[in-house]
Amino acid sequence: MAHLSARDYAEALALGLQLVELAVRRRPRIAARERRRLERLQPRLERMARLAQRCSEAPETPRAAAATHLTPREVDVMRWLACGKTDADIATMLAISPRTVHKHLEHIYEKLGVETRTAAVMRLQATSSMPGKREARG
């Protein structure tokens, strides 16, 4: 399996959403049971597509990587982590094992001087423009 970028993920979700919308709205011969399933799937795909789009539009983090000495792969893991993905999700999208993701996170925690996923994201957001970083208002 190839590495799945945030942009690829967003495009795949958008395509899936288009297919669901097409099936629900333009295919009268779909059984009522299948139509209900598709209708339940549609809002979930919409939420996932919005999140994936935000992640795909997020700026790269070279400044944060340089400041924290993260490897490019650790930056990939952190970008998906900041988007709320689980270790299993990240592993699938990066075409690595969940254990490898866990190992990357161990190294990230050590480099950032933190102990949790949330703390790692917050620390990196403080030094970069990772997804989810809020601009100070004033």
Disulfide bonds with the S-S distance in Angstrom:
Cys55-Cys83 1.64
